[in-house]
Amino acid sequence: MARPGLLDQRITFQSYTMTSDGAGGQTKTYEDLDRFPTVWASVAPVRGNESFTEDRTNATGMYLFTIRNRTDIDERTTIIWRDESYNIRQVKRAGGREMYLKIEAERGV
């Protein structure tokens, strides 16, 4: 991808932290990244899957998100796009001087 105009979707990155639940345990909470949490991205579907388990139909989808290169995104980060959460499965780092970063993320898991 060499055209910035193709980055036409707004996505937000969130990371999770463990916070005290007041009863001696901890709860996982998600917060926007501190630095530039919302960015422009290109989004393309990669594949989808549907399974039937325990009398339930489960649908998942893998998407490829392309953003301008940055170093603070990893597999512990979550993407929010169109009010849905996407778990990052793979960050495809090509090198430090690359203009774009490709991220595979899954919805429905």
Secondary structure as UniProt FT lines:
FT   HELIX           4..6
FT   STRAND          9..20
FT   STRAND          26..32
FT   STRAND          38..53
FT   TURN            54..55
FT   STRAND          56..68
FT   TURN            75..76
FT   STRAND          78..81
FT   TURN            82..83
FT   STRAND          84..92
FT   TURN            96..97
FT   STRAND          100..107
//
